């Protein structure tokens, strides 16, 4: 079926309603060519594959995996060779915790892979390691992140040379397992509202760490319940003064606090540690709660990159205000968000791979007197999974870009780049993790009852991933940060300011928005036009610019009667939609760029097809917005819908090759329902046949 023909022949009198119906039904069911019945379940090929693209899976996977392929393969091979380090289905919480610690120790001391060395110097390599580790066991990936990115990263990014000299080797070789104690029972997202205090005592040259009330107990602290020996504790720095107030609150700072004896692992005096217990997922991570009762630590344990205290109690900082110091501190901790966005794409790839392979294998119903057909030949299954497959590719390239910008930020320490990465990581972390969480459920449903078996992984993937929407920043809060930054950029634009890199497109698209849509272009409906990257990206950016201008107007209006906070709350859903739209624009821009840069022609053609589906599916899903302002005329909207269906069908034809392009080892997907001809043998053997 040719998309142009479908669009143009609609009004031709010789095309009857019956023939149009036949065309439509051909996308629902496609009979297989006659074949000999086989006792084994084999990969099925769609009969309407005459126009199927030829995909070079090796070239595609090489382009996708990039330069850190070798170390990922080394990690996978190491754990495949060690059955004693593989996580069994149904493992208990306590056994899982100890297994995760053994896995981490084996990775560092036996496989000789030292992730900590790359946290600052080569973030791309570090995130590649965490992706591979997370595919082995998500709990292990999170435990690794707590040790090296959070605890270790806080020492490297917030401390100075004396801290690196003292703690680097111990963190690197796991002699110093540690925690990141920021979240409190009453404060998570509002870090500036933390209540734990660190009061300086000039007589003893020490800080006194205190938990003033139950709400200030450090909560959900990874590594705290069992294995942690140190904690980076975030607390208000309180200095004595000689005025009537007697003390001065200098804002939230970070302190290294020993919590267990290095040799006996006994809890140290003044420290109370409680186990947070069994969780929905990630039960290999020992989350705990920490209370401090007048715990004294040396003055040198203040991580003093952005603010320091002298022996006589004087405070010095290169940054003039509490807010600037706080922003600088959080800016250095953005790596956690980058890592979660990157890791979430890994979840999506695994779940899509399992669901697509199962859908290619599974046969149900078919035309009379003919073999049953693959369930991926049903249009409904294609519409569930093919846009999701396209999103997996889109998110892959977007998070690669994020890692690249983060790596540049760590090397350059440019203030504008820090702000850009902060907003970009907030948007991608929130958007990708939310999408993946919904997709995990859809993939499970797409695999029917077999998807409900624990051995087929959807349950553990869903449960382990669910918290990704909350930690390292609640997704709703992060999207508000993106919206706030967009509004700041919007204000700066009209004041002659310079736009940051990610927002450069606003300069052109806002000018386009202020003029009416071109009535001629609004009616163009050819496939070549609709598949033009310029049309697709312009449409995404037009929507973002329209939302930005309208929410700015509503905020101005409501702030006159409700004040700033009330106006923001009144427009909150609009603001979240703006942030989502902007993030989608960034994702599409990076996908288009990746297609253009692909060196292999066949892989480039496959990626172009997938990119077109990603773009047009999003435009169609929000077609009401474009119709309301006549950006798209009715005939064009209809053409977009038909072309989207056609692209979905074409992506289905190469779906097997596309999931192979992720190059996920069998031990990673390891779902019996996705193991081709051995599927039922593996599956039935698992339950005792």
C-alpha positions as CSV (number, residue, x, y, z in Angstrom):
1,X,0.0,0.0,0.0
2,X,1.4,3.4,-1.0
3,X,0.6,6.2,1.4
4,X,0.3,8.8,-1.3
5,X,-2.2,6.6,-3.2
6,X,-4.3,6.1,0.0
7,X,-4.5,9.9,0.5
8,X,-5.0,11.0,-3.1
9,X,-7.4,8.3,-4.3
10,X,-9.9,8.9,-1.5
11,X,-12.1,11.1,-3.7
12,X,-11.7,9.1,-7.0
13,X,-15.1,7.8,-8.0
14,X,-13.7,4.4,-9.1
15,X,-12.7,3.5,-5.6
16,X,-15.7,2.0,-3.9
17,X,-16.4,1.9,-0.2
18,X,-15.8,-1.9,-0.3
19,X,-12.3,-1.5,-1.7
20,X,-11.4,1.1,0.8
21,X,-12.6,-1.3,3.5
22,X,-10.4,-4.0,2.1
23,X,-7.4,-1.7,2.2
24,X,-8.1,-1.0,5.8
25,X,-8.5,-4.6,6.7
26,X,-5.3,-5.5,5.0
27,X,-3.5,-3.6,7.8
28,X,-5.4,-5.6,10.5
29,X,-4.7,-9.2,9.3
30,X,-2.2,-10.5,6.8
31,X,-2.4,-14.2,6.0
32,X,0.8,-16.1,6.1
33,X,2.0,-18.0,2.9
34,X,1.3,-21.7,3.1
35,X,3.9,-23.5,5.0
36,X,4.5,-26.9,6.6
37,X,3.4,-27.1,10.2
38,X,6.3,-27.1,12.6
39,X,6.4,-28.5,16.1
40,X,8.6,-25.6,17.1
41,X,7.5,-22.0,17.4
42,X,9.5,-19.9,14.9
43,X,9.8,-16.2,14.2
44,X,7.0,-15.2,11.8
45,X,7.4,-12.9,8.9
46,X,4.7,-10.6,7.7
47,X,3.4,-11.6,4.3
48,X,3.0,-8.0,3.1
49,X,6.8,-7.4,3.4
50,X,7.5,-6.7,-0.3
51,X,8.6,-3.2,0.6
52,X,10.4,-4.2,3.7
53,X,13.6,-2.3,4.3
54,X,16.9,-4.3,4.5
55,X,18.5,-3.6,7.9
56,X,22.1,-4.3,8.7
57,X,21.8,-5.3,12.3
58,X,25.5,-5.2,13.0
59,X,25.8,-1.7,11.6
60,X,22.7,-0.5,13.5
61,X,23.8,-2.0,16.8
62,X,27.3,-0.6,16.4
63,X,25.9,2.8,15.9
64,X,23.6,2.4,18.9
65,X,26.1,1.1,21.4
66,X,28.9,3.5,20.6
67,X,32.4,3.5,22.0
68,X,31.8,1.9,25.4
69,X,30.5,-1.4,23.9
70,X,33.6,-3.3,25.1
71,X,33.3,-2.6,28.8
72,X,29.6,-3.4,28.7
73,X,30.3,-6.8,27.1
74,X,33.0,-7.5,29.7
75,X,30.5,-6.9,32.5
76,X,27.9,-9.1,30.9
77,X,30.4,-11.9,30.2
78,X,31.7,-11.7,33.8
79,X,28.3,-12.2,35.4
80,X,27.2,-14.8,32.8
81,X,30.3,-16.8,33.9
82,X,29.3,-16.6,37.6
83,X,26.0,-18.4,38.4
84,X,26.6,-17.7,42.1
85,X,26.2,-14.0,41.3
86,X,23.0,-14.2,39.4
87,X,19.8,-13.1,41.1
88,X,17.1,-15.9,41.3
89,X,13.4,-15.3,40.9
90,X,11.7,-14.9,44.3
91,X,14.9,-14.2,46.3
92,X,14.1,-12.9,49.8
93,X,14.9,-9.4,50.8
94,X,17.8,-10.2,53.2
95,X,19.3,-12.7,50.7
96,X,19.0,-10.1,47.9
97,X,20.7,-7.4,49.9
98,X,23.7,-9.6,50.7
99,X,23.8,-10.9,47.1
100,X,23.9,-7.3,45.8
101,X,26.8,-6.5,48.0
102,X,28.7,-9.6,46.9
103,X,27.9,-8.7,43.2
104,X,29.3,-5.2,43.7
105,X,32.4,-6.4,45.5
106,X,33.0,-9.0,42.8
107,X,32.6,-6.4,40.0
108,X,35.3,-4.1,41.6
109,X,37.7,-6.6,43.1
110,X,37.5,-9.6,40.8
111,X,36.4,-8.2,37.4
112,X,38.6,-5.2,38.1
113,X,36.0,-2.7,36.9
114,X,36.3,0.5,38.9
115,X,33.3,2.7,38.1
116,X,34.2,5.5,40.6
117,X,37.2,6.5,38.4
118,X,34.9,7.6,35.6
119,X,32.3,9.5,37.6
120,X,33.9,12.9,36.9
121,X,36.6,12.1,34.3
122,X,34.5,10.1,31.8
123,X,30.7,10.2,32.7
124,X,29.7,8.5,29.4
125,X,31.7,5.5,30.4
126,X,30.3,5.5,33.9
127,X,26.7,5.6,32.6
128,X,27.5,2.8,30.2
129,X,28.7,0.7,33.1
130,X,25.6,1.4,35.1
131,X,23.4,0.5,32.2
132,X,25.1,-2.9,31.9
133,X,25.0,-3.4,35.6
134,X,21.3,-2.5,35.8
135,X,20.5,-5.1,33.2
136,X,22.0,-7.7,35.4
137,X,20.0,-6.6,38.5
138,X,18.4,-3.3,38.9
139,X,19.0,-3.3,42.6
140,X,22.7,-3.8,41.9
141,X,22.6,-0.8,39.5
142,X,21.0,1.4,42.2
143,X,23.4,0.2,44.9
144,X,26.3,1.0,42.6
145,X,24.9,4.4,42.0
146,X,24.4,5.1,45.7
147,X,28.0,4.1,46.4
148,X,29.8,5.9,43.5
149,X,27.5,8.6,42.1
150,X,25.8,9.8,45.3
151,X,28.1,9.1,48.2
152,X,31.3,9.2,46.1
153,X,30.1,11.9,43.8
154,X,29.2,14.2,46.7
155,X,32.8,13.9,48.0
156,X,34.2,14.6,44.6
157,X,31.8,17.4,43.6
158,X,31.2,19.1,46.9
159,X,34.5,18.5,48.7
160,X,38.0,19.8,48.0
161,X,41.4,18.1,47.5
162,X,41.7,17.1,51.2
163,X,38.5,15.1,51.0
164,X,39.5,13.4,47.7
165,X,42.9,12.5,49.1
166,X,41.3,11.0,52.3
167,X,38.3,9.1,50.9
168,X,38.9,8.3,47.2
169,X,40.6,5.0,47.5
170,X,38.3,3.7,50.2
171,X,35.2,4.6,48.1
172,X,36.8,3.2,44.9
173,X,37.7,-0.2,46.4
174,X,34.6,-0.5,48.6
175,X,36.4,-0.3,51.9
176,X,34.2,2.8,52.6
177,X,30.7,1.9,51.6
178,X,28.5,5.0,52.1
179,X,25.2,6.7,52.0
180,X,23.7,9.9,50.6
181,X,21.5,11.3,53.5
182,X,19.5,14.2,52.0
183,X,15.8,13.2,52.2
184,X,14.0,13.6,55.5
185,X,10.6,12.2,56.7
186,X,9.0,15.6,56.2
187,X,11.1,17.0,53.4
188,X,12.0,15.4,50.1
189,X,11.7,17.7,47.1
190,X,12.0,20.9,49.3
191,X,15.7,20.5,50.1
192,X,16.0,24.0,51.5
193,X,13.4,23.0,54.1
194,X,15.6,20.3,55.6
195,X,15.6,20.5,59.4
196,X,18.7,18.5,60.4
197,X,21.3,20.9,61.9
198,X,25.1,21.1,62.0
199,X,26.1,23.5,64.7
200,X,29.7,24.7,64.9
201,X,31.5,24.5,68.3
202,X,34.6,26.7,68.1
203,X,35.8,25.4,71.5
204,X,36.3,21.9,70.2
205,X,36.6,22.8,66.5
206,X,33.7,20.4,65.7
207,X,30.3,20.3,64.2
208,X,27.4,18.9,66.2
209,X,24.9,17.0,64.0
210,X,21.4,16.9,65.4
211,X,18.0,15.6,64.4
212,X,15.7,18.1,66.1
213,X,12.4,16.2,65.7
214,X,10.9,13.1,64.1
215,X,10.2,14.9,60.9
216,X,13.9,15.5,60.4
217,X,14.9,11.8,60.5
218,X,16.8,11.0,57.3
219,X,14.5,8.6,55.4
220,X,14.9,6.1,52.5
221,X,18.7,6.3,52.7
222,X,20.2,3.7,50.4
223,X,23.1,1.6,52.0
224,X,22.1,2.8,55.5
225,X,20.2,-0.2,56.8
226,X,23.1,-2.8,56.5
227,X,26.3,-1.9,54.7
228,X,27.0,1.8,54.9
229,X,29.9,3.1,57.0
230,X,29.7,6.8,56.1
231,X,27.0,9.2,55.1
232,X,27.1,12.5,53.4
233,X,24.5,14.3,55.6
234,X,22.8,17.4,54.3
235,X,22.1,19.8,57.2
236,X,21.6,23.5,58.0
237,X,24.9,25.0,58.9
238,X,24.5,26.9,62.2
239,X,27.2,29.3,63.4
240,X,27.4,31.1,66.7
241,X,27.2,34.9,66.6
242,X,27.6,37.7,69.2
243,X,24.3,39.5,68.4
244,X,20.9,39.1,70.0
245,X,20.1,36.0,67.8
246,X,23.2,34.2,69.1
247,X,23.2,31.9,66.0
248,X,23.2,32.4,62.2
249,X,21.7,29.9,59.7
250,X,24.0,29.7,56.7
251,X,21.8,27.3,54.7
252,X,22.0,23.7,53.7
253,X,25.6,22.2,53.5
254,X,27.0,18.7,53.2
255,X,29.0,16.9,55.9
256,X,30.8,13.5,56.0
257,X,29.5,11.6,59.1
258,X,30.8,8.2,60.0
259,X,27.9,6.0,61.0
260,X,29.5,2.6,61.7
261,X,32.8,1.3,63.0
262,X,35.0,0.5,60.1
263,X,36.0,-2.9,61.5
264,X,33.1,-4.2,63.7
265,X,30.3,-2.4,61.7
266,X,28.7,-1.5,65.0
267,X,26.6,1.7,65.0
268,X,28.6,4.6,66.4
269,X,27.6,6.6,69.5
270,X,24.8,9.1,68.9
271,X,23.7,7.3,65.6
272,X,20.4,5.5,65.4
273,X,19.8,3.4,62.3
274,X,16.5,1.8,61.5
275,X,15.5,-0.5,58.5
276,X,12.9,0.9,56.1
277,X,11.9,-2.8,55.4
278,X,10.4,-4.4,52.4
279,X,9.6,-2.1,49.4
280,X,7.5,-2.4,46.3
281,X,10.8,-3.0,44.4
282,X,14.6,-2.7,44.6
283,X,14.7,-4.9,47.7
284,X,18.4,-5.6,47.1
285,X,19.0,-2.0,48.3
286,X,19.2,-1.7,52.0
287,X,17.2,1.5,52.6
288,X,17.3,2.8,56.2
289,X,16.5,5.8,58.4
290,X,19.1,7.8,60.4
291,X,18.7,9.9,63.5
292,X,21.6,11.9,65.0
293,X,21.8,12.8,68.7
294,X,24.6,15.4,69.2
295,X,27.0,13.5,66.9
296,X,30.4,15.4,66.8
297,X,32.5,15.4,63.7
298,X,35.7,17.3,62.9
299,X,35.4,20.7,61.1
300,X,37.3,19.2,58.2
301,X,34.3,16.9,57.5
302,X,32.4,19.9,56.0
303,X,32.4,19.4,52.3
304,X,33.6,23.0,51.7
305,X,33.8,23.6,47.9
306,X,31.2,26.3,48.1
307,X,31.5,27.5,51.7
308,X,33.9,27.0,54.5
309,X,34.2,27.7,58.3
310,X,37.5,28.8,59.9
311,X,38.6,27.6,63.4
312,X,37.3,30.8,65.0
313,X,33.8,30.3,63.4
314,X,34.0,32.7,60.5
315,X,32.2,31.8,57.3
316,X,33.7,32.3,53.8
317,X,32.3,31.6,50.3
318,X,33.0,32.7,46.8
319,X,29.2,32.9,46.3
320,X,27.4,35.8,48.0
321,X,24.0,34.4,49.0
322,X,22.4,31.3,50.4
323,X,20.4,30.8,47.3
324,X,23.4,30.9,45.0
325,X,25.3,28.5,47.2
326,X,22.4,26.1,47.2
327,X,21.9,26.3,43.5
328,X,25.7,25.6,42.9
329,X,25.5,22.6,45.3
330,X,22.5,21.1,43.6
331,X,24.0,21.8,40.2
332,X,26.9,19.5,41.0
333,X,24.5,16.7,42.0
334,X,22.6,16.6,38.7
335,X,24.4,13.5,37.6
336,X,21.9,11.4,39.5
337,X,19.1,12.6,37.2
338,X,21.2,12.1,34.2
339,X,21.8,8.5,35.3
340,X,18.2,7.8,35.9
341,X,17.0,9.1,32.5
342,X,19.7,7.0,30.9
343,X,18.8,3.9,32.9
344,X,15.1,4.3,32.3
345,X,15.7,4.0,28.5
346,X,17.4,0.6,29.3
347,X,14.2,-0.6,31.0
348,X,12.2,0.5,28.0
349,X,14.5,-1.3,25.6
350,X,14.3,-4.5,27.6
351,X,10.5,-4.5,28.0
352,X,9.9,-3.6,24.3
353,X,12.3,-6.3,23.2
354,X,10.5,-8.9,25.2
355,X,7.1,-7.8,24.1
356,X,8.0,-7.5,20.4
357,X,9.7,-10.8,20.2
358,X,6.8,-12.5,22.0
359,X,4.4,-10.8,19.6
360,X,6.3,-12.1,16.6
361,X,6.3,-15.6,18.1
362,X,2.7,-15.8,19.4
363,X,0.1,-17.0,17.0
364,X,-3.7,-16.4,17.5
365,X,-6.6,-16.8,15.1
366,X,-6.4,-16.3,11.4
367,X,-8.4,-16.6,8.1
368,X,-10.5,-19.7,7.6
369,X,-8.5,-22.8,6.7
370,X,-5.2,-21.1,7.1
371,X,-2.5,-21.1,9.8
372,X,-2.9,-18.8,12.7
373,X,-1.1,-15.5,12.4
374,X,1.4,-13.6,14.5
375,X,-0.3,-11.3,16.9
376,X,2.0,-8.5,15.7
377,X,0.1,-8.7,12.4
378,X,-2.9,-7.2,14.2
379,X,-3.2,-3.5,13.9
380,X,-4.1,-3.1,17.5
381,X,-0.9,-4.8,18.7
382,X,1.1,-2.7,16.2
383,X,-0.3,0.5,17.6
384,X,0.5,-0.6,21.1
385,X,4.1,-1.5,20.5
386,X,5.5,0.2,17.4
387,X,5.3,3.8,18.7
388,X,6.8,2.5,21.9
389,X,9.7,0.9,19.9
390,X,10.1,4.3,18.1
391,X,10.2,6.1,21.4
392,X,12.9,3.7,22.6
393,X,15.1,4.8,19.8
394,X,14.2,8.5,20.3
395,X,15.0,8.4,24.0
396,X,18.2,6.6,23.4
397,X,19.6,9.4,21.2
398,X,18.2,12.1,23.5
399,X,19.8,10.7,26.6
400,X,23.1,10.2,24.7
401,X,23.0,13.9,24.0
402,X,22.2,14.6,27.7
403,X,25.3,12.5,28.8
404,X,27.4,14.4,26.3
405,X,26.3,17.8,27.6
406,X,26.8,16.6,31.2
407,X,30.3,15.5,30.3
408,X,31.1,18.9,28.8
409,X,29.7,20.6,31.9
410,X,32.0,18.6,34.2
411,X,35.0,19.7,32.1
412,X,34.1,23.3,31.4
413,X,32.3,24.4,34.6
414,X,30.5,27.0,32.5
415,X,27.6,28.6,34.5
416,X,25.3,28.8,31.5
417,X,26.0,25.2,30.6
418,X,25.3,24.1,34.1
419,X,21.9,25.8,34.0
420,X,21.2,24.2,30.6
421,X,22.1,20.7,31.8
422,X,20.0,21.2,35.0
423,X,16.9,22.0,33.0
424,X,17.5,19.4,30.3
425,X,18.2,16.6,32.8
426,X,15.0,17.6,34.8
427,X,12.9,17.4,31.6
428,X,14.3,14.2,30.2
429,X,14.4,12.4,33.6
430,X,10.7,13.2,34.3
431,X,9.5,12.6,30.7
432,X,11.4,9.4,30.0
433,X,10.7,7.7,33.4
434,X,7.0,8.6,33.2
435,X,6.7,7.2,29.7
436,X,8.6,4.0,30.6
437,X,6.4,3.4,33.7
438,X,3.3,3.4,31.5
439,X,5.0,1.4,28.8
440,X,6.0,-1.4,31.2
441,X,2.3,-2.0,31.9
442,X,1.4,-1.9,28.3
443,X,4.1,-4.4,27.4
444,X,2.9,-6.8,30.1
445,X,-0.7,-6.5,28.7
446,X,0.6,-7.1,25.2
447,X,2.0,-10.4,26.3
448,X,-1.3,-11.6,27.8
449,X,-1.3,-14.1,30.7
450,X,2.3,-15.1,30.0
451,X,3.4,-11.6,30.7
452,X,2.2,-12.1,34.3
453,X,4.7,-14.8,35.0
454,X,7.6,-13.5,37.2
455,X,10.1,-15.3,35.1
456,X,9.2,-13.2,32.1
457,X,10.4,-10.1,34.0
458,X,7.6,-7.5,33.5
459,X,6.6,-7.6,37.2
460,X,10.2,-7.0,38.5
461,X,10.9,-4.4,35.9
462,X,7.8,-2.5,36.7
463,X,8.3,-2.6,40.4
464,X,12.0,-1.8,40.3
465,X,11.4,1.1,37.9
466,X,8.4,2.6,39.6
467,X,10.4,4.7,42.1
468,X,12.4,6.3,39.2
469,X,9.5,8.7,39.0
470,X,10.1,9.9,42.5
471,X,13.7,9.8,43.5
472,X,16.3,12.3,42.3
473,X,13.4,14.7,42.0
474,X,9.6,14.1,41.8
475,X,8.6,14.2,38.2
476,X,5.9,16.8,38.7
477,X,8.4,19.0,40.5
478,X,11.0,18.6,37.9
479,X,8.6,19.5,35.1
480,X,7.8,22.7,36.9
481,X,11.5,23.5,37.0
482,X,11.6,23.1,33.2
483,X,8.5,25.3,32.8
484,X,10.0,28.0,35.1
485,X,13.2,28.0,33.0
486,X,11.2,28.3,29.8
487,X,9.4,31.3,31.2
488,X,12.7,32.8,32.3
489,X,14.0,32.3,28.7
490,X,10.8,33.8,27.3
491,X,11.2,36.9,29.5
492,X,14.9,37.2,28.5
493,X,14.1,37.0,24.8
494,X,11.9,40.1,25.0
495,X,14.6,41.9,27.1
496,X,17.3,41.2,24.6
497,X,19.0,38.5,26.6
498,X,20.9,35.5,25.3
499,X,19.1,32.2,25.0
500,X,20.8,29.0,26.3
501,X,21.6,26.3,23.8
502,X,18.6,24.0,24.3
503,X,16.2,27.0,23.9
504,X,17.7,28.6,20.8
505,X,14.8,27.5,18.7
506,X,12.5,29.8,20.7
507,X,13.9,32.8,18.9
508,X,12.6,31.7,15.6
509,X,9.5,29.8,16.6
510,X,8.1,32.5,18.9
511,X,8.3,34.9,16.0
512,X,6.5,32.3,13.9
513,X,3.8,31.9,16.5
514,X,3.1,35.6,16.6
515,X,2.1,35.4,12.9
516,X,-0.8,33.3,11.6
517,X,-0.2,29.8,10.3
518,X,0.3,29.7,6.5
519,X,-3.0,28.6,5.0
520,X,-1.3,26.9,2.0
521,X,1.2,24.9,4.1
522,X,-1.7,23.9,6.4
523,X,-3.3,22.0,3.5
524,X,-0.2,20.2,2.2
525,X,-0.7,16.5,2.6
526,X,1.8,14.6,0.5
527,X,3.8,11.9,2.2
528,X,7.1,13.7,1.2
529,X,5.9,16.9,3.0
530,X,4.7,15.0,6.1
531,X,7.9,13.0,6.4
532,X,10.0,16.2,6.0
533,X,12.0,16.7,9.3
534,X,11.5,20.4,9.0
535,X,7.7,20.1,9.0
536,X,7.8,17.7,11.9
537,X,10.1,19.8,14.1
538,X,8.4,23.0,13.2
539,X,5.1,21.5,14.3
540,X,6.5,20.4,17.7
541,X,8.1,23.7,18.3
542,X,5.1,25.7,17.2
543,X,3.0,23.9,19.8
544,X,5.7,24.6,22.5
545,X,5.8,28.3,21.5
546,X,2.1,28.6,21.6
547,X,1.8,27.0,25.0
548,X,4.6,29.2,26.3
549,X,3.0,32.5,25.1
550,X,-0.4,31.5,26.4
551,X,0.8,30.4,29.9
552,X,2.8,33.6,30.2
553,X,-0.3,35.6,29.5
554,X,-2.4,33.6,32.0
555,X,0.3,33.9,34.7
556,X,0.3,37.7,34.2
557,X,-3.5,37.9,34.5
558,X,-3.8,35.7,37.6
559,X,-0.9,37.1,39.5
560,X,-2.8,40.4,39.8
561,X,-5.5,38.8,42.0
562,X,-3.9,35.6,43.3
563,X,-0.3,36.6,43.7
564,X,2.7,34.7,42.3
565,X,2.2,31.4,44.1
566,X,-1.6,31.4,43.5
567,X,-1.2,32.2,39.8
568,X,1.4,29.4,39.4
569,X,-0.9,26.9,41.1
570,X,-3.9,28.0,39.0
571,X,-1.8,27.4,35.8
572,X,0.0,24.3,37.0
573,X,-1.5,21.8,34.5
574,X,-0.8,24.2,31.7
575,X,2.8,24.6,32.9
576,X,3.3,20.8,33.0
577,X,2.0,20.5,29.4
578,X,4.4,23.2,28.3
579,X,7.3,21.4,29.9
580,X,6.3,18.1,28.3
581,X,5.9,19.7,24.9
582,X,9.3,21.4,25.1
583,X,11.0,18.1,26.2
584,X,9.3,16.3,23.2
585,X,10.7,19.0,20.9
586,X,14.2,18.4,22.2
587,X,13.9,14.6,21.8
588,X,12.7,14.9,18.2
589,X,15.5,17.3,17.4
590,X,18.1,14.9,18.7
591,X,16.5,11.9,16.9
592,X,16.5,13.8,13.6
593,X,20.1,14.7,14.1
594,X,21.0,11.1,14.9
595,X,19.3,9.9,11.7
596,X,21.3,12.5,9.7
597,X,24.6,11.4,11.3
598,X,24.2,7.6,10.8
599,X,27.0,6.5,8.5
600,X,25.3,3.3,7.2
601,X,22.7,3.9,4.5
602,X,20.5,1.0,5.4
603,X,20.6,1.8,9.1
604,X,19.9,5.4,8.3
605,X,16.8,4.4,6.2
606,X,15.5,2.3,9.1
607,X,16.1,5.1,11.6
608,X,14.3,7.6,9.3
609,X,11.3,5.4,9.2
610,X,11.2,5.0,13.0
611,X,11.8,8.8,13.5
612,X,8.9,9.6,11.1
613,X,6.6,7.3,13.1
614,X,7.7,8.9,16.4
615,X,7.0,12.4,15.1
616,X,3.7,11.8,13.3
617,X,2.3,9.7,16.0
618,X,2.8,12.5,18.5
619,X,1.4,15.1,16.1
620,X,-1.7,12.9,15.5
621,X,-2.2,12.3,19.2
622,X,-2.4,16.1,19.7
623,X,-4.1,16.8,16.5
624,X,-6.8,18.8,18.3
625,X,-4.3,21.5,19.2
626,X,-3.1,21.9,15.6
627,X,-6.7,21.9,14.3
628,X,-7.9,24.5,16.8
629,X,-5.5,27.1,15.4
630,X,-5.7,25.9,11.7
631,X,-2.0,24.9,11.8
632,X,-3.3,21.7,10.1
633,X,-6.3,21.7,7.8
634,X,-8.9,18.8,8.0
635,X,-7.5,17.1,4.8
636,X,-4.0,17.2,6.2
637,X,-5.1,15.8,9.6
638,X,-6.6,12.9,7.8
639,X,-3.4,12.4,5.7
640,X,-1.3,12.4,8.9
641,X,-3.6,9.7,10.4
642,X,-3.3,7.5,7.4
643,X,0.4,7.9,7.0
644,X,0.9,7.2,10.7
645,X,-0.9,3.9,10.3
646,X,1.2,3.1,7.2
647,X,4.4,3.8,9.1
648,X,3.3,1.7,12.0
649,X,2.8,-1.2,9.6
650,X,6.2,-0.6,8.0
651,X,8.0,-0.5,11.3
652,X,6.3,-3.7,12.2
653,X,7.9,-5.3,9.2
654,X,11.4,-4.7,10.6
655,X,10.5,-4.8,14.3
656,X,12.6,-7.9,14.9
657,X,15.7,-6.2,13.4
658,X,15.0,-3.0,15.3
659,X,15.0,-4.7,18.7
660,X,18.0,-6.7,17.6
661,X,19.6,-3.3,17.0
662,X,19.6,-2.7,20.8
663,X,22.1,-5.6,20.9
664,X,20.8,-6.8,24.3
665,X,22.4,-10.1,25.4
666,X,20.0,-13.0,26.0
667,X,21.0,-12.9,29.7
668,X,19.6,-9.4,29.8
669,X,16.2,-10.0,28.2
670,X,16.2,-13.6,29.6
671,X,12.4,-13.9,29.3
672,X,11.5,-17.4,28.1
673,X,8.5,-16.0,26.1
674,X,11.0,-14.1,24.0
675,X,13.5,-16.9,23.2
676,X,12.3,-17.8,19.7
677,X,12.0,-21.6,19.0
678,X,13.0,-22.6,22.5
679,X,10.3,-20.4,24.1
680,X,7.9,-23.0,25.3
681,X,10.6,-25.5,26.2
682,X,12.3,-23.0,28.4
683,X,9.1,-21.7,29.8
684,X,7.6,-25.2,30.7
685,X,10.9,-26.4,32.1
686,X,10.8,-23.4,34.5
687,X,7.6,-24.7,36.1
688,X,8.7,-28.3,36.2
689,X,7.6,-30.1,33.0
